[in-house]
Amino acid sequence: MLHRRSLLAATALGLASPLAAPRLARAQAGSHVIGTLFPMAGPNAEYGGIFTSGIQLAIEHITADKWLQKPIELRAQDSQGTPQGGAVGMTKLANVDRAPYVLLGFTGVSKAAAPIGTRNKVVMINGGGVGPDLAELSPYFWNVIPLVNQEVQAMLPWLQAQKLLKIALVYVDDPLGTGVLAELKNGLPGIGGQLVGSFSIPPATQQFAAIAARVRDSKPDAVYFASYGAQQSQIVKQLRDNGISQPLLTYSGGSIPSVQALPEAEGLVLSGQAADWTRDDAVTKRFVTDWRAKHNSEPTAYHQNYYNGMRLFGLLAQGLEKAGKPVDGENLREEWLRVKRFAFVGGEGVFEERGTMSMPMQINQVRGGRSQKIA
């Protein structure tokens, strides 16, 4: 029987039939149940497809290498990209699906899901949300992505070097946006800069002509926007359509294809973790080679994050199975604390006990519909 939640995940991957992804298509007795809590429909559905495809490749590699004694079964809940959806979805994954390990994204979703996951001792892996308060959110909540405070800090030296010191900010009124606002307020004076205007927008807003006029009046050197999903595309288009010619800046959320393909996004500058697909280590080479063969495209940092998040489960569960221990949330956390350093795509991942992972950063620019490293 094909589960509706599994069908959502399979659809996001663009699979033609359940046979193309048996781990997603049917329940299996004695399997490792892994949960996903992503937006699978609506304006943020693009993220759900991106996140899930990275996980699927990792599952294929774990299965091919026979790491585990039992198969992996993926159970998907649609978070809708909202805190309410996060709470409802995590409740189902923890109490109905009994998933000991859940991959999720979005700051608001994560903050709503974390208390429920923690009560049920469910390990939660974030590869997409970047709100700074996701650090130390829970002993069971781990990040495999730099948080937005790290991204803004990485952007500041580049702004100083480019003499872009007067910044206007358009930010979504949620933990992500307020986190960016706080970092720019604190960080710009240190490079001789200033925040000349900050303009909050509700998450569902799609009309920005009035905001563009206020941004224009602030006379910035550059405009930073902090949003996500389909709203980002409208911000970029409408800022340009309404006469904003200054450089546009954002965080790694702007790396999705629907944003980068916009003609108006040409020249967009964005921060993000270093993604060097030319590395010689075996894990990175296999990921990049197989991704290109399967998708006929370049992977993104989001694909990398969720591949690493799924690979982390494989490494932890393999260690527990060899030790004869149950693969549950409590034991997964103990194994994580014991090991702390893991071979990941992009190099070694080193976790801190606060649930963050150190990794190098870079500055990219959209050129011809693709991100290219510029610093």
C-alpha positions as CSV (number, residue, x, y, z in Angstrom):
1,M,0.0,0.0,0.0
2,L,1.3,3.4,-0.9
3,H,1.3,5.8,2.0
4,R,0.1,9.4,1.2
5,R,3.1,10.8,3.1
6,S,5.5,8.6,1.2
7,L,3.8,9.7,-2.1
8,L,4.4,13.3,-1.2
9,A,8.1,12.6,-0.8
10,A,8.3,10.5,-4.0
11,T,6.5,13.3,-5.9
12,A,9.0,15.8,-4.7
13,L,11.8,13.7,-6.1
14,G,10.2,13.6,-9.5
15,L,10.0,9.8,-9.4
16,A,7.8,8.2,-12.1
17,S,6.5,5.3,-9.9
18,P,6.7,3.8,-6.5
19,L,9.0,1.2,-7.9
20,A,11.6,3.9,-8.5
21,A,11.9,4.5,-4.7
22,P,10.9,1.4,-2.8
23,R,12.1,2.9,0.5
24,L,9.5,5.7,0.1
25,A,6.8,3.6,-1.4
26,R,5.8,1.0,1.2
27,A,6.1,0.3,4.8
28,Q,8.5,-2.4,5.7
29,A,8.6,-4.5,8.8
30,G,11.7,-4.1,10.9
31,S,12.9,-1.0,9.1
32,H,14.6,2.1,10.3
33,V,11.9,4.8,10.2
34,I,13.2,8.2,9.3
35,G,10.9,11.3,9.3
36,T,11.0,14.4,7.1
37,L,9.2,17.6,8.0
38,F,9.4,19.9,5.0
39,P,7.0,22.1,3.0
40,M,5.7,19.8,0.3
41,A,2.9,22.0,-1.2
42,G,2.3,25.7,-1.5
43,P,4.7,28.6,-2.0
44,N,7.6,26.9,-0.3
45,A,7.3,23.5,-1.8
46,E,10.4,23.9,-3.9
47,Y,12.4,23.6,-0.7
48,G,10.8,20.3,0.2
49,G,11.8,18.8,-3.2
50,I,15.3,20.1,-2.9
51,F,15.8,18.8,0.7
52,T,14.3,15.4,0.0
53,S,16.4,14.7,-3.1
54,G,19.6,15.1,-1.1
55,I,18.3,12.6,1.5
56,Q,17.3,10.1,-1.2
57,L,20.8,10.0,-2.7
58,A,22.3,9.3,0.7
59,I,19.8,6.5,1.3
60,E,20.8,5.0,-2.0
61,H,24.4,5.1,-1.0
62,I,23.8,3.7,2.5
63,T,21.7,0.9,1.0
64,A,24.3,0.1,-1.8
65,D,27.1,-0.1,0.8
66,K,25.0,-2.4,3.1
67,W,25.8,-0.2,6.1
68,L,22.8,-1.3,8.1
69,Q,21.1,-4.5,9.0
70,K,17.6,-3.1,8.4
71,P,16.3,-1.0,5.5
72,I,15.5,2.7,5.8
73,E,11.9,3.8,5.4
74,L,11.2,7.5,4.8
75,R,8.0,9.0,6.3
76,A,7.1,12.5,5.2
77,Q,5.0,15.1,6.9
78,D,4.1,18.4,5.2
79,S,5.2,21.2,7.5
80,Q,3.6,23.8,5.2
81,G,6.6,26.0,6.2
82,T,4.6,27.2,9.2
83,P,5.1,26.7,13.0
84,Q,1.6,25.1,13.3
85,G,2.5,22.7,10.5
86,G,5.8,21.9,12.2
87,A,4.0,21.1,15.5
88,V,1.4,19.0,13.9
89,G,3.8,17.1,11.7
90,M,6.3,16.4,14.5
91,T,3.6,15.1,16.7
92,K,2.6,12.6,14.0
93,L,6.2,11.6,13.2
94,A,7.0,11.1,16.9
95,N,3.7,9.5,18.2
96,V,2.3,7.7,15.1
97,D,5.3,6.9,12.9
98,R,7.7,6.5,15.9
99,A,10.6,8.0,14.0
100,P,13.7,8.4,16.2
101,Y,15.4,10.6,13.6
102,V,13.7,13.5,11.8
103,L,15.2,15.9,9.2
104,L,13.5,19.3,9.1
105,G,14.0,22.8,7.9
106,F,12.8,26.4,8.4
107,T,13.4,28.3,11.6
108,G,9.8,28.7,12.7
109,V,9.0,25.1,11.9
110,S,12.0,24.0,13.8
111,K,11.2,26.0,16.9
112,A,7.7,24.7,17.0
113,A,8.8,21.1,16.5
114,A,11.7,21.0,18.9
115,P,9.8,20.8,22.2
116,I,7.7,17.9,20.8
117,G,10.7,16.0,19.5
118,T,12.7,16.6,22.7
119,R,9.9,15.2,24.9
120,N,9.9,12.1,22.7
121,K,13.7,11.9,22.5
122,V,13.6,12.3,18.7
123,V,16.9,13.5,17.1
124,M,16.2,16.4,14.8
125,I,18.5,17.5,12.0
126,N,18.3,20.9,10.5
127,G,19.9,21.6,7.1
128,G,17.7,24.5,6.0
129,G,16.7,26.8,8.8
130,V,19.2,29.5,9.7
131,G,17.7,31.5,12.6
132,P,20.5,32.2,15.2
133,D,18.3,30.9,18.0
134,L,18.5,27.4,16.5
135,A,21.8,27.0,18.3
136,E,21.2,25.3,21.7
137,L,17.5,24.8,20.8
138,S,17.5,21.3,22.3
139,P,20.0,18.6,23.2
140,Y,18.3,16.6,20.4
141,F,18.4,19.3,17.8
142,W,21.5,19.5,15.6
143,N,22.4,21.8,12.7
144,V,24.3,20.8,9.6
145,I,24.1,24.3,8.1
146,P,25.7,27.6,9.2
147,L,23.2,29.8,11.0
148,V,22.4,33.3,9.7
149,N,24.5,35.1,12.2
150,Q,27.5,33.2,10.7
151,E,26.4,34.1,7.2
152,V,26.0,37.8,8.0
153,Q,29.4,37.9,9.7
154,A,30.9,36.3,6.6
155,M,29.4,39.0,4.4
156,L,30.6,42.0,6.5
157,P,34.3,41.9,5.4
158,W,33.2,41.7,1.7
159,L,30.9,44.7,2.2
160,Q,33.8,46.6,3.7
161,A,36.2,45.7,0.9
162,Q,33.6,46.8,-1.7
163,K,32.8,50.0,0.2
164,L,29.1,49.1,0.4
165,L,28.6,50.6,3.8
166,K,25.1,52.0,3.8
167,I,22.7,49.0,3.9
168,A,18.9,48.9,3.6
169,L,17.2,45.7,4.9
170,V,13.9,44.1,3.8
171,Y,13.2,41.3,6.1
172,V,10.4,38.9,6.8
173,D,8.8,39.4,10.3
174,D,9.8,36.1,11.8
175,P,12.8,34.6,13.7
176,L,14.9,34.5,10.5
177,G,14.3,38.1,9.6
178,T,14.7,39.5,13.1
179,G,18.0,37.5,13.4
180,V,19.4,39.2,10.3
181,L,18.2,42.6,11.6
182,A,20.0,42.1,14.9
183,E,23.3,40.9,13.2
184,L,23.4,43.9,10.8
185,K,22.6,46.4,13.5
186,N,25.5,44.9,15.6
187,G,27.9,44.2,12.8
188,L,27.8,47.2,10.4
189,P,29.3,49.8,12.8
190,G,32.3,47.6,13.2
191,I,33.2,48.0,9.5
192,G,32.3,51.7,9.4
193,G,28.8,51.0,8.0
194,Q,25.3,51.7,9.0
195,L,21.8,50.3,8.6
196,V,20.1,53.2,6.8
197,G,16.6,51.6,6.7
198,S,14.9,48.4,7.9
199,F,11.6,47.4,6.5
200,S,9.6,44.4,7.8
201,I,7.2,42.4,5.7
202,P,4.6,39.7,6.7
203,P,5.5,36.2,5.5
204,A,2.6,36.0,3.0
205,T,3.0,39.4,1.4
206,Q,3.7,39.4,-2.4
207,Q,3.4,43.2,-3.2
208,F,6.5,45.3,-2.6
209,A,6.1,48.5,-4.6
210,A,5.5,50.6,-1.5
211,I,8.5,49.0,0.2
212,A,10.7,49.7,-2.8
213,A,9.8,53.3,-2.6
214,R,10.9,53.5,1.0
215,V,14.1,51.6,0.2
216,R,14.8,54.0,-2.6
217,D,14.3,57.0,-0.2
218,S,16.9,55.6,2.2
219,K,19.6,56.0,-0.4
220,P,21.5,52.8,0.4
221,D,24.7,51.5,-1.2
222,A,23.2,48.0,-1.3
223,V,19.9,46.3,-0.3
224,Y,19.9,43.1,1.8
225,F,16.7,41.0,1.8
226,A,16.0,38.2,4.2
227,S,13.1,36.0,3.2
228,Y,12.5,32.5,1.7
229,G,10.5,30.6,-0.9
230,A,8.4,32.2,-3.6
231,Q,8.4,35.6,-1.7
232,Q,12.1,36.0,-2.6
233,S,11.5,36.0,-6.3
234,Q,8.8,38.7,-5.9
235,I,11.1,40.8,-3.8
236,V,13.9,40.7,-6.4
237,K,11.6,41.3,-9.3
238,Q,9.7,44.2,-7.7
239,L,12.7,45.9,-6.3
240,R,14.3,46.0,-9.8
241,D,11.0,46.9,-11.5
242,N,10.6,49.8,-9.1
243,G,14.0,51.4,-9.8
244,I,16.3,49.8,-7.2
245,S,19.5,49.5,-9.1
246,Q,21.9,49.0,-6.2
247,P,23.5,45.6,-5.5
248,L,21.1,43.1,-3.9
249,L,22.4,40.9,-1.1
250,T,20.9,37.9,0.8
251,Y,21.8,34.7,2.6
252,S,22.0,31.1,1.4
253,G,18.2,30.9,1.1
254,G,18.5,32.7,-2.2
255,S,20.4,29.8,-3.8
256,I,17.2,28.0,-4.9
257,P,16.8,27.7,-8.7
258,S,13.6,29.7,-9.0
259,V,15.5,32.8,-7.7
260,Q,18.7,32.3,-9.5
261,A,17.0,31.8,-12.9
262,L,15.4,35.3,-12.7
263,P,16.9,37.8,-15.1
264,E,16.5,40.4,-12.3
265,A,18.7,38.2,-10.0
266,E,21.8,38.7,-12.2
267,G,24.5,40.0,-9.9
268,L,22.7,39.0,-6.7
269,V,25.4,38.4,-4.0
270,L,24.7,35.8,-1.3
271,S,26.6,34.1,1.5
272,G,26.8,30.4,2.2
273,Q,28.9,27.5,3.3
274,A,31.8,26.6,1.1
275,A,30.8,24.1,-1.5
276,D,33.9,22.9,-3.4
277,W,32.8,20.1,-5.7
278,T,36.4,19.6,-6.9
279,R,37.6,18.1,-3.6
280,D,39.4,14.8,-3.9
281,D,38.0,13.1,-0.8
282,A,36.0,10.0,-1.6
283,V,32.7,11.1,0.1
284,T,32.5,14.4,-1.9
285,K,33.6,12.9,-5.2
286,R,30.9,10.1,-5.0
287,F,28.2,12.6,-4.0
288,V,29.0,15.0,-6.9
289,T,29.6,12.3,-9.5
290,D,26.3,10.4,-8.7
291,W,24.3,13.7,-8.3
292,R,25.4,14.8,-11.8
293,A,24.7,11.4,-13.3
294,K,21.2,11.2,-11.7
295,H,20.0,14.8,-12.1
296,N,22.1,16.2,-15.0
297,S,22.7,19.3,-12.9
298,E,25.0,20.7,-10.2
299,P,24.2,20.0,-6.6
300,T,23.5,22.9,-4.2
301,A,24.5,23.4,-0.6
302,Y,21.0,22.3,0.5
303,H,21.5,19.0,-1.3
304,Q,24.8,18.7,0.4
305,N,23.3,19.5,3.9
306,Y,20.5,16.9,3.7
307,Y,22.8,14.3,2.2
308,N,25.1,14.8,5.1
309,G,22.1,14.8,7.5
310,M,21.0,11.4,6.2
311,R,24.6,10.1,6.0
312,L,25.0,11.1,9.7
313,F,22.1,8.7,10.6
314,G,23.8,5.9,8.7
315,L,27.1,6.4,10.5
316,L,25.4,6.6,13.9
317,A,23.1,3.7,13.3
318,Q,25.9,1.6,12.0
319,G,27.9,2.1,15.1
320,L,24.9,1.3,17.3
321,E,24.1,-1.9,15.4
322,K,27.7,-3.1,15.7
323,A,27.5,-2.5,19.4
324,G,24.3,-4.4,19.7
325,K,22.4,-1.3,20.9
326,P,18.8,-0.2,19.9
327,V,18.7,2.5,17.2
328,D,16.6,5.0,19.2
329,G,16.9,8.7,19.7
330,E,18.6,8.5,23.1
331,N,21.3,6.1,21.8
332,L,21.7,8.1,18.6
333,R,22.5,11.2,20.7
334,E,24.9,9.3,22.9
335,E,26.8,8.0,19.8
336,W,26.8,11.5,18.3
337,L,28.4,12.9,21.5
338,R,30.9,10.0,21.5
339,V,32.1,10.5,17.9
340,K,31.5,14.2,17.2
341,R,33.6,14.2,14.0
342,F,32.3,12.8,10.8
343,A,33.4,12.4,7.1
344,F,30.9,14.5,5.2
345,V,30.5,15.9,1.7
346,G,32.7,19.0,1.7
347,G,35.1,17.7,4.4
348,E,35.1,16.7,8.0
349,G,32.1,17.9,10.0
350,V,32.9,18.8,13.6
351,F,30.0,19.3,16.0
352,E,29.9,21.4,19.1
353,E,27.7,20.3,22.0
354,R,25.4,23.3,21.4
355,G,24.3,21.5,18.3
356,T,26.1,23.6,15.7
357,M,28.8,22.4,13.2
358,S,31.8,24.4,12.1
359,M,32.4,24.9,8.4
360,P,34.1,27.4,6.1
361,M,32.0,30.1,4.4
362,Q,32.1,31.8,1.0
363,I,30.5,34.7,-0.9
364,N,28.8,33.9,-4.2
365,Q,27.3,35.9,-7.0
366,V,24.6,34.9,-9.5
367,R,26.0,35.0,-13.0
368,G,24.1,33.5,-15.9
369,G,21.6,31.8,-13.6
370,R,24.2,30.1,-11.5
371,S,26.1,30.9,-8.3
372,Q,29.8,31.5,-8.7
373,K,32.3,32.0,-5.8
374,I,33.6,35.6,-5.7
375,A,35.2,35.6,-2.2
